Amino acid sequence: MACGCPVITSPNASIPEVAGEAVIYVHDEDVDGLVNALCEVQKPGVRNSSIAAGLEQAKKFSWSTMAEKVSSALMDATLLGLNGRGRTGGHPPILPFETGLAIFTAGGYWVIGPCHG
């Protein structure tokens, strides 16, 4: 969608949540439905509408938004552990050398990467 291509997909798993109404849905074993969708998307009006809807739907998702949400969740979990509340039950948080993971800042975001220390 973000590349400006019309999308034909199956309504499985979380695809409808992500794709919304911006795609053409065909059940995964519906061969005739797929043939019809491929023919339909060749029509300029359907194609242009699908492309415009896909580009608009893709704007709802971004790596920076995802990174902010993950960062916030990691910070909340870390602060809960440090303050003796939450799931750690008052125990200190697990140290990076015990897990093989550490949290590093990169361009203002928190990312998880291998611990080299």
PAZAPA-4460 file (N, C-alpha, C; in steps of 0.05 Angstrom, whole numbers, plus 32768, in hexadecimal, padded with zeros to 4 digits):
% residues 117
    n_x    n_y    n_z   ca_x   ca_y   ca_z    c_x    c_y    c_z   seq   type   mol
   8010   7FE8   8000   8000   8000   8000   8011   8019   8000     1      M     A
   8026   8019   8011   8037   8031   8013   8047   8036   7FFA     2      A     A
   8049   8022   7FE9   8058   8025   7FD0   8046   802E   7FB9     3      C     A
   802D   8032   7FBE   801B   803B   7FA9   8012   8025   7F96     4      G     A
   8010   800D   7FA1   8006   7FF6   7F92   7FEB   7FED   7F9D     5      C     A
   7FD9   7FE6   7F8B   7FC0   7FDB   7F96   7FC6   7FC0   7FA2     6      P     A
   7FB7   7FB9   7FB8   7FBC   7FA1   7FC6   7FA4   7F8E   7FC5     7      V     A
   7FAA   7F75   7FBF   7F96   7F60   7FC1   7FA1   7F4C   7FD6     8      I     A
   7F91   7F47   7FEA   7F9A   7F36   8000   7F83   7F26   800C     9      T     A
   7F8A   7F13   801D   7F76   7F03   802C   7F70   7F10   8046    10      S     A
   7F58   7F0E   8050   7F50   7F1A   806A   7F58   7F08   8081    11      P     A
   7F71   7F00   8082   7F7B   7EEE   8097   7F8B   7EFE   80AC    12      N     A
   7F8B   7EF3   80C4   7F9B   7EFD   80DB   7F95   7F1B   80DF    13      A     A
   7FAA   7F2C   80E0   7FA6   7F48   80E6   7FA5   7F59   80CC    14      S     A
   7FA5   7F4C   80B5   7FA5   7F5B   809C   7F8D   7F6F   809B    15      I     A
   7F75   7F68   80A1   7F5F   7F7C   80A0   7F63   7F93   80B2    16      P     A
   7F6F   7F8E   80C9   7F75   7FA4   80DC   7F89   7FB8   80D0    17      E     A
   7F9C   7FAE   80C2   7FB1   7FBF   80B6   7FA8   7FCB   809C    18      V     A
   7F9C   7FBB   808B   7F95   7FC4   8070   7F7B   7FD4   806F    19      A     A
   7F69   7FCF   8082   7F50   7FDD   8082   7F40   7FD8   8069    20      G     A
   7F34   7FED   805F   7F24   7FEC   8046   7F34   7FF4   802D    21      E     A
   7F4E   7FF5   8030   7F5F   7FFF   801B   7F69   7FE9   8008    22      A     A
   7F60   7FD1   800C   7F69   7FBA   7FFB   7F51   7FAB   7FF0    23      V     A
   7F56   7F99   7FDE   7F42   7F87   7FD4   7F47   7F6C   7FE2    24      I     A
   7F33   7F62   7FF0   7F35   7F49   7FFF   7F2B   7F32   7FEE    25      Y     A
   7F3A   7F1C   7FEF   7F32   7F03   7FE3   7F3A   7EED   7FF6    26      V     A
   7F27   7EDB   7FFC   7F2D   7EC5   800E   7F43   7EB3   8001    27      H     A
   7F54   7EA9   8012   7F6D   7E9C   8008   7F69   7E84   7FF5    28      D     A
   7F52   7E77   7FF5   7F4E   7E60   7FE4   7F3A   7E67   7FCD    29      E     A
   7F33   7E80   7FCA   7F20   7E88   7FB6   7F2E   7E90   7F9C    30      D     A
   7F34   7E7D   7F8B   7F42   7E82   7F72   7F33   7E94   7F60    31      V     A
   7F19   7E8F   7F5D   7F08   7EA1   7F4C   7F08   7EBD   7F56    32      D     A
   7F06   7EC0   7F71   7F07   7EDA   7F7D   7F21   7EE9   7F77    33      G     A
   7F37   7EDB   7F77   7F51   7EE7   7F71   7F52   7EF0   7F54    34      L     A
   7F48   7EDF   7F42   7F48   7EE6   7F26   7F37   7EFF   7F22    35      V     A
   7F1F   7F00   7F2F   7F0E   7F18   7F2D   7F1C   7F31   7F38    36      N     A
   7F29   7F2E   7F4F   7F37   7F45   7F5B   7F4D   7F4F   7F49    37      A     A
   7F5C   7F3C   7F3C   7F72   7F44   7F2A   7F66   7F53   7F12    38      L     A
   7F50   7F4A   7F08   7F43   7F58   7EF2   7F38   7F74   7EFA    39      C     A
   7F2C   7F74   7F12   7F20   7F8D   7F1C   7F35   7FA3   7F21    40      E     A
   7F4C   7F9B   7F2B   7F61   7FAF   7F31   7F6E   7FBA   7F18    41      V     A
   7F69   7FAE   7F01   7F74   7FB8   7EE8   7F63   7FD0   7EDE    42      Q     A
   7F4B   7FD3   7EE8   7F3A   7FEA   7EE0   7F45   8003   7EEC    43      K     A
   7F4A   8018   7EDC   7F57   8031   7EE7   7F49   803D   7EFF    44      P     A
   7F2F   803D   7F00   7F21   8049   7F17   7F26   8039   7F30    45      G     A
   7F24   801F   7F2E   7F29   800D   7F46   7F46   800F   7F4E    46      V     A
   7F57   800E   7F3A   7F74   800F   7F40   7F7C   8029   7F4E    47      R     A
   7F73   8040   7F43   7F7A   805A   7F4F   7F6E   805D   7F6B    48      N     A
   7F55   8054   7F6E   7F48   8056   7F88   7F57   8045   7F9D    49      S     A
   7F5F   802D   7F95   7F6D   801B   7FA6   7F88   8026   7FAE    50      S     A
   7F96   8032   7F9B   7FB0   803E   7FA1   7FAD   8055   7FB4    51      I     A
   7F9A   8067   7FAF   7F96   807E   7FC1   7F8E   8075   7FDD    52      A     A
   7F7C   8061   7FDF   7F74   8057   7FF9   7F8B   804A   8008    53      A     A
   7F9C   803B   7FF9   7FB3   802E   8005   7FC7   8042   8010    54      G     A
   7FCC   8057   8000   7FDF   806B   800A   7FD5   8079   8023    55      L     A
   7FBB   807E   8024   7FAF   808B   803B   7FB0   8078   8053    56      E     A
   7FAA   805E   804F   7FAB   804B   8065   7FC7   8047   806F    57      Q     A
   7FDB   8047   805E   7FF7   8044   8066   8001   805B   8078    58      A     A
   7FF5   8072   8075   7FFC   8089   8086   7FF6   8084   80A4    59      K     A
   7FE5   8071   80AA   7FDD   806B   80C5   7FF3   805C   80D4    60      K     A
   8007   8052   80C5   801C   8042   80D1   8038   804D   80CB    61      F     A
   8049   804E   80DF   8064   8057   80DA   8078   804A   80EE    62      S     A
   8090   8047   80E5   80A5   803C   80F7   80A9   804E   810F    63      W     A
   80A8   8068   810B   80AE   807A   8122   8098   8078   8137    64      S     A
   807F   8076   812E   8069   8072   8142   806C   8058   8151    65      T     A
   8072   8042   8142   8077   8028   814F   808E   802A   8162    66      M     A
   80A4   8037   815B   80BB   803A   816C   80B4   8049   8186    67      A     A
   80A4   805E   8183   809C   806E   819A   808B   805D   81AD    68      E     A
   8079   804D   81A3   8068   803C   81B3   8078   8026   81C1    69      K     A
   808B   801A   81B3   809C   8005   81BF   80AE   8012   81D4    70      V     A
   80B9   8029   81CE   80CA   8037   81E1   80BB   803D   81FB    71      S     A
   80A3   8047   81F8   8092   804E   820F   808C   8035   8220    72      S     A
   8085   801F   8213   807F   8007   8221   8098   7FFC   8230    73      A     A
   80AF   7FFE   8223   80C8   7FF5   822F   80D0   8006   8247    74      L     A
   80CD   8020   8243   80D3   8033   8259   80C0   802E   8271    75      M     A
   80A6   802B   826B   8093   8026   8281   809A   800C   8290    76      D     A
   80A0   7FF7   8281   80A7   7FDE   828D   80C1   7FE0   829E    77      A     A
   80D4   7FEF   8294   80EE   7FF2   82A2   80E9   8003   82BC    78      T     A
   80DA   8018   82BA   80D5   8029   82D1   80C5   801A   82E6    79      L     A
   80B2   800A   82DE   80A3   7FFA   82F1   80B5   7FE7   8300    80      L     A
   80C8   7FDB   82F2   80DB   7FC8   82FE   80EE   7FD7   8311    81      G     A
   80F7   7FEE   830A   8109   7FFD   831B   80FC   8008   8334    82      L     A
   80E2   800E   8332   80D3   8019   8349   80C8   8003   835A    83      N     A
   80CD   7FE9   8354   80C4   7FD3   8365   80A7   7FCD   8361    84      G     A
   809B   7FD6   834B   807F   7FD0   8346   807D   7FC0   832D    85      R     A
   8065   7FB7   8327   8061   7FA8   830E   8068   7F8B   8310    86      G     A
   806D   7F7F   82FA   8070   7F62   82F9   808A   7F57   8305    87      R     A
   809D   7F69   830A   80B6   7F5F   8315   80B3   7F58   8333    88      T     A
   809C   7F60   833F   8097   7F59   835B   80AC   7F65   836E    89      G     A
   80B8   7F7C   8368   80CB   7F88   8379   80E8   7F80   8373    90      G     A
   80EC   7F6C   8361   8107   7F64   835A   8113   7F77   8346    91      H     A
   812D   7F7A   8346   8139   7F8D   8332   8135   7F82   8316    92      P     A
   8135   7F94   8302   8132   7F8A   82E7   814A   7F79   82DF    93      P     A
   8146   7F68   82CB   815B   7F56   82C1   8170   7F68   82B2    94      I     A
   8189   7F63   82B8   819E   7F73   82AC   81A4   7F6A   8290    95      L     A
   81AE   7F7C   827E   81B3   7F75   8262   81C5   7F5D   825F    96      P     A
   81DA   7F5A   826F   81EC   7F43   826B   81DF   7F29   8272    97      F     A
   81C8   7F2A   8281   81B9   7F11   8287   81A7   7F09   8270    98      E     A
   819E   7F1C   8260   818B   7F16   824B   8198   7F16   822F    99      T     A
   81AF   7F22   822C   81BB   7F25   8212   81AE   7F3C   8202   100      G     A
   819D   7F4C   820F   8190   7F62   8202   8195   7F7B   8212   101      L     A
   8196   7F92   8205   8199   7FAB   8213   8188   7FC0   8204   102      A     A
   8182   7FD6   8211   8173   7FEB   8205   8186   8002   8200   103      I     A
   8188   800A   81E7   819A   8020   81DF   8189   8036   81D3   104      F     A
   8192   804F   81D5   8184   8064   81C7   8190   8067   81AB   105      T     A
   817E   806C   8198   8186   8070   817C   8173   8084   8170   106      A     A
   817D   809C   816C   816C   80B1   8160   8153   80B7   8170   107      G     A
   8156   80B5   818B   8140   80BC   819C   812D   80A5   81A2   108      G     A
   8132   808D   8196   8121   8076   819B   8130   8061   81AA   109      Y     A
   8121   8050   81B7   812D   803A   81C5   812A   8021   81B4   110      W     A
   8140   8013   81AF   813F   7FFB   81A0   814C   7FE5   81AF   111      V     A
   8144   7FCC   81A9   8150   7FB5   81B7   8165   7FA9   81A4   112      I     A
   817D   7FA5   81AE   8192   7F99   819F   81A3   7F87   81B0   113      G     A
   81B5   7F78   81A4   81C6   7F66   81B3   81D9   7F76   81C6   114      P     A
   81DD   7F6B   81DD   81EE   7F78   81F0   820C   7F70   81EB   115      C     A
   821D   7F83   81E6   8239   7F7E   81E1   824A   7F89   81F8   116      H     A
   8248   7F7B   820E   8257   7F86   8225   8261   7F72   8238   117      G     A
***
